[in-house]
């Protein structure tokens, strides 16, 4: 049971970061990229309309944004999480709270939970603003694109 929860948490830790960006970024879909570590880093995901693709515009579809739902790989795919105000819930609007946006911080479970990510300009940092940069926003990445990135970054 503990292993299952850890796997699930890893899948959605990046989603927490996206939640914050969901409220900070515009709602217009863009064609932005999220790169690993620095502005010259490897492209991790590309936003292509409401789809989040792996690596490039022609890459595999990892996630689809369907309103306030993040679905796995297709519009008919299973719902991984739901955005509920400042909270990201597992599976449905009544599901367990996985993450909470608290200013520029993404916290685990509740507003008093551990800080998992901090949004520092275009940098996504682990743990705190002094933490290591794990990814960089490159171009106009929408709120939806960030959410999908968070879903897939730690899951891989």
URVENZI-V106869 format. One record per residue. N is the residue number from 0. RES is the residue in one small letter. SS is DSSP state (h for helix, s for strand, l for the rest). PSI is psi in whole degrees, 0 to 359 (* if undefined). Layout:
# URVENZI-V106869
n/res/ss/psi
N/RES/SS/PSI
N/RES/SS/PSI
This chain:
# URVENZI-V106869
n/res/ss/psi
0/x/l/317
1/x/h/318
2/x/h/317
3/x/h/317
4/x/h/320
5/x/h/318
6/x/h/316
7/x/h/316
8/x/h/317
9/x/h/325
10/x/h/327
11/x/h/356
12/x/h/316
13/x/h/332
14/x/h/328
15/x/h/312
16/x/h/316
17/x/h/324
18/x/h/313
19/x/h/313
20/x/h/333
21/x/h/321
22/x/h/345
23/x/h/330
24/x/l/168
25/x/l/164
26/x/l/1
27/x/l/134
28/x/l/141
29/x/l/184
30/x/l/41
31/x/l/167
32/x/s/156
33/x/s/123
34/x/s/154
35/x/s/127
36/x/l/311
37/x/l/172
38/x/l/338
39/x/l/6
40/x/l/169
41/x/l/139
42/x/s/121
43/x/s/310
44/x/s/156
45/x/s/136
46/x/s/128
47/x/s/89
48/x/l/233
49/x/l/11
50/x/s/145
51/x/s/118
52/x/s/150
53/x/s/125
54/x/l/313
55/x/l/174
56/x/l/329
57/x/l/5
58/x/l/169
59/x/l/144
60/x/s/122
61/x/s/316
62/x/s/154
63/x/s/133
64/x/s/123
65/x/s/87
66/x/l/237
67/x/l/11
68/x/s/144
69/x/s/118
70/x/s/153
71/x/s/120
72/x/l/348
73/x/l/162
74/x/l/339
75/x/l/4
76/x/l/167
77/x/l/147
78/x/s/119
79/x/s/316
80/x/s/169
81/x/s/137
82/x/s/123
83/x/s/86
84/x/l/235
85/x/l/4
86/x/s/150
87/x/s/124
88/x/s/149
89/x/s/124
90/x/l/310
91/x/l/172
92/x/l/338
93/x/l/5
94/x/l/170
95/x/l/139
96/x/s/121
97/x/s/317
98/x/s/157
99/x/s/136
100/x/s/129
101/x/s/89
102/x/l/234
103/x/l/12
104/x/s/149
105/x/s/120
106/x/s/151
107/x/s/129
108/x/l/307
109/x/l/173
110/x/l/341
111/x/l/2
112/x/l/174
113/x/l/143
114/x/s/120
115/x/s/317
116/x/s/153
117/x/s/135
118/x/s/116
119/x/s/87
120/x/l/238
121/x/l/358
122/x/s/139
123/x/s/116
124/x/s/148
125/x/s/129
126/x/l/304
127/x/l/174
128/x/l/339
129/x/l/358
130/x/l/170
131/x/l/145
132/x/s/123
133/x/s/339
134/x/s/160
135/x/s/136
136/x/s/132
137/x/s/104
138/x/l/190
139/x/l/101
140/x/l/125
141/x/l/170
142/x/h/320
143/x/h/319
144/x/h/320
145/x/h/320
146/x/h/315
147/x/h/322
148/x/h/314
149/x/h/320
150/x/h/316
151/x/h/337
152/x/h/307
153/x/l/344
154/x/l/335
155/x/l/*
